[in-house]
Amino acid sequence: MSVSNNIFSLTHNKIEKVIKYLQRGYEFMKNKKDDRSDNVDKIQNNINNTIQNIEKSNAAIDKEENKEVKKALEDKNDRRLDALDGMRKEIKDEAIYNDVISGKQKKS
C-alpha cells in the first residue's frame, strides 16, 4: 500500500505543479496588453542593422577569394534584401495602425 500511496502522491504533486504553472501562464497572458507603441522603432532598428550587415558582407565579398564562401555571402545578402522588403511593409502597417489608434487617420 505504501508504494501505491507514494505513486499517487507523486502523481498528485506533479498535477498540482502543472496546474499552478498553467495558471501562472494564463494570468501572464491574460494581463499582458497589446503594446505596439514601440514596434516602429524596433522595426526601424532592425532595418538599420540589416543594412549595416549587408554593407559589411559586401565588403567581405569584395575581399573573398573562395567562390563558395562568396556565393554563400551573396545568397545571404539576397535573403537580407528580401527581409528588408518585408520589414518596410511591416513598418508601414505599424505606422498606419498607430495613426488609427491615435485618431490621426482621416475618416473617408
N, C-alpha and C positions, 0 to 999 in steps of 0.2 A: 504493500500500500504506500509506503513512503516513496518508492520510486515513481509511481503514478502521480502522487501529490506533487513531487518535485517537478515532474514534466509539466503538470498543469500550471504550477506557479511560474515556471519559466515561460511557458506559452502566454500566460496571463500578463506577466510583466512585459513581454515583447509587444503584446497587443496594446497595452496601456501606453508604451513608448511610441508606438506608431500613431495612435490616436492623438497624443499630445503633439507629435511632430506635424501631423496633418492640420491640427487646429492652429498651430503657430503659423504654418504656411498659408492657411486660409485667411487668418487675421492680417498677415502681411499683405496678401494680395487684395483683400477687401479694403484695407485702409490706404493703399497706395493709389494716389491720384495720377491721372494722365497729365504729367507736366512736360509739355513740349516747348516751353518758352525758350530754352536754350538750344534747341535742335539745329536751328540755322547756324548758330555759331560753331557747334560741334561739326556739322557737315562741312562748313567753310574751312575749318581747321584740317579736316580730313582731305579736302581738295588741295589745300596748300601743301600738306605733307606728301600727297601723291605726286604733285607736280615736281616737288624737290627730288623725290625718288626717281622720277623719270629723267630729270636733268643729270643726276648722279650716275644713273645707269647708262645714259647716252655717253657720258664722259668715259665710263668704263668700257663701253662698246668700241669707242674710237681707239682705245689703247690695247684692247684684247686681240690676241693673235689666233687663239684657238677658235675654230669655226663653230664647234659645238657649243662652247660657252657663249660665244657671240650670238648664236641663234637663240639660245635659251634666254638671254637678256632681252633680245628683241621681242621674243614671244611674251615675256613678262611685261614689257612696256606696252605691247598691244592690249594685254588684259587690263593694264592700268588705265589706258585710254578709254577702254570700254567702261571701266568703273567710274571714270570721271564723267562720262556722259550720264550715267545713272545717278551719280551724286548731284550733278547740276539739275537734273529733272526733280530730284528729291528736294533740293533746296528751294526750287520754285514752288513746289507743292506745300512745303512748310511755310514759306512766306505768305502764300495765299491763305493757308489755314490761320496763321497768326493775324492776318488782316481781317478775316471773317470773325474770329473770336474777339478781337478788339473793337469790332464795329466799324472798321475803316472801309470795308468793302462797300462799294456803291451798289444800291439796290437798282435792279433793272426793271 
